[in-house]
Amino acid sequence: MTSKTSSPIAHNGLALDWAAGHGPVTGALSATTGAYAVATIGTLAHMPPTWALAAGTAGAIGHTATGLRQKLAARTIGARAASWLLGSGWTTWALATGPLTWTSLGSLAVLGIGMGAAARSVGFYEEARELEAIEAAERHVARELSAGRRAVAAEWVDRIQRVCGITVRVLAVEMWPTGTGFTIDAELPAGGTTYDRIAKETSRLSADARLPHGCTAAASPGIDQGRVLIDVTTVNVLAEDITFPTDYSPRSIHTGLPWGVRTDGTPVNVYLREQCALAAGPTGSGKTNWVHTVLAVFALTTDVLSWVIDLNAGSAGLPWVRPAMEGGTGTVVRPGIDWLASTPAEAHRMLDAAIAIAHRRKVAYQQLMADANTDLLPISAGIPQIMIVVDEGAEILASGDKAMKELAAKILEVIRISRAMGLRTVLTALGATGSVLGNLMIRREAKVRVALTGGEKEGMDLAKLFPGTRGLRVEQAPYKGAGFLGSPESPPALFKAWRIKPHQIRDIVHATSDRHPYLDAVSAKAAGPNYARRWDSARTAWITETQHTNPTPPPNPAPAGTAPAGGGLNLSAHRNTTQAPADEDALAAEFMRQIDAQFATTPEPHTEPKTQRPASPGLNLSAHRAEQPQDNAAQQAALTLLLAAGPEGTGASAIARQLDRYGTSRQTVVGWLKTWVEECEAVRTGTGTKARYVHRTHASNSPGQE
């Protein structure tokens, strides 16, 4: 038996909505047809005429009671009651005289027209009454608000006259939705008076208004040069910690990135597509915490890669890397930052890669910029912006040390050449002094300025950090994490940095792991092996060697060959000096295996493999792990060299020469390469002595594939 599927019926004509209420026309039509039907059927059934009159009277009484309960107008109640009585009266008359006469039909038609007209009239009247009631309520609220605003306006007109010696006319007073203050829009007096007359007296105005500590009356330009806006803060939002928001929704470099909140409780956004940033703050001001909030915001974006330089043991970036190395979660977790440099050598590698990327992007993406009709590289998830955060970078620029001068020269080179190509910097300093701000390049390019004062006056010259801005004093922000922030889009003013702790950093790393973009192929090729091998064990071993969580040794230490439960490296051999030293190659191999398992180093290509292979976010060594209980360090090193060779590839002899310390022969390397080709881990190009091998992640960019 074949089942038939019902299909919806298409209505091409008039569609009737039986659930809709009656209007003036349909209501009158319904009443008249109902009355005529009752009169006709009642005549045939010999129904007494008085029954219709009784039913109409009951309907009139019921609608009158309902109208009174709904507080309808008297004319509306009267019209409804009259419709019931007239309709029942006609029905009674028709039952007595017969409904099938021209007189009965004509009188019913006239009655229906009258009902419709009356319903239309009272409907308009009720709408007008409702609108009038709403307007009356709004006027009442407005009168109450206006009374309060008029009092505020009068108070501040007197205060400005008393303190600044000028008479202004207040045009509007806007109360902030957060309830922490208000804004006054005032017209300046004639004669060329500018808003500076009020801006330079903000401290005296705040004192005259008896504002709480941490609250200010800040003046800024209005809609034209004859107007002034005065932001008055009445609640101190700087004293208490404000936790970093738990909204981890994706963000973009193009739409502005929040770096804290203003005194009115609203987030303050910065726009870093073309601008660098400079932050100054002494020890204990909350500067390191602010750096973590900046990295947190970068981690939330889909088009930004964060590179961090911190020569103080990499402390600014460690919390963003360690969650990816902990393991034990069962899922692959990428670090919250894309590169971490804790030594001058690693910083040189990073900056060399940044300069090479900037130069290469200028050439490789000319057509892309032409198609977009712009002289700025279109930043997206496919071509991400690189934000280089240099903790205490201003001190590096001001240092007289020769090694630091070389590093400073590269930082300035990145700032100078890479604005259009999407590489920008965030530098921090321990103070706002002439030595820190003496570099013209920094002053010109770092247009986003942050001062975290913490109440510290020494070395915090706000006039140098925010030139041309009056009324900023360290005493206004005596709290940790509080200070001033200014940008081309937002004049310098008080703000509060969010508070972020290690557990929330870890949550953000896990929540955004699959969101971070990969470096585009053009930039990755330009950066070369320094970028591709940034997470190699030799360059990251210092991170895990310092991951101590419990300084107290366990009562029953495990044997040297027993691995601890959970993620991380087994460094018990190093902690227990009475045991034999562990094999260095084995430790290196184990570390590389964990790096490979936890996060990838280069993006996956979008090419179809020749044969099915298990999906892997990084190096595919599953076959070798199945064969041997412990990974072969030489084999992993060979695969790393193949990956670092890029799209150009490399040969067996070149790899064998770099594996001398393992004692690996060329024949062994050839065997590995053949196996990787069979497993689609590598692609062979050329034949005979000209044969070269390319790692699968670079295969799509390599010519002559087999």
ABEGO torsion letter per residue (X at the ends): XBBBBBBBBBBABBBBBAABBBBAAAAAAAAAAAAAAAAAAAAAAGBBAAAAAAAAAAAAAAAAAAAAAAGBBAAAAAAAAAAAAAAAAAAAAAAAAEABBAAAAAAAAAAAAAAAAAAAAAAAAAAAAAAAAAAAAAAAAAAAAAAAAAAAAAAAAAAAAAAAGBBBBBABBBBBAAGAEBBBBBBBBBGGBBAAAAAAAAAAAAAAAGBBBGBBBBBBBBABAABBBBBBBABBAAABBBBBBABABBBBAAAEBBAEBBAAGBBBBBBAAABBBBBBBBBGAGAAAAAAAAAAAAAABAABBBBBBBABGGAAAAAAAAAAAAEGAGBBBBBABABBBABAAAAAAAAAAAAAAAAAAAAAAAAAAAAAGBABBBBBAABBBBBBBBBGAAAAAABABAAAAAAAAAAAAAAAAAAAAGBBBBBBBABBBAAAAABAAAAAABABBBBBAGGBABGBBAAAABBGBBGBBAAABABBGBEBBBBAABBBBBBBBBBBBAAAAAAAAAAAAAABBBBBAAAAAAAEAAAAAAABAAAAAAAAAABBABABBBABBBBAABBBBEBEBBAAAAABAABBBBBAAAAAAAAAAAAAAABBABBBBABBBABBBBBBABBBAAAAAAABABBBAAAAAAAAAAAAAEAAEBBAAAAAAAAAAAGBBAAAAAAAAAAAAAAGABBBBEBEAABBBBBAAAAAABBGBX
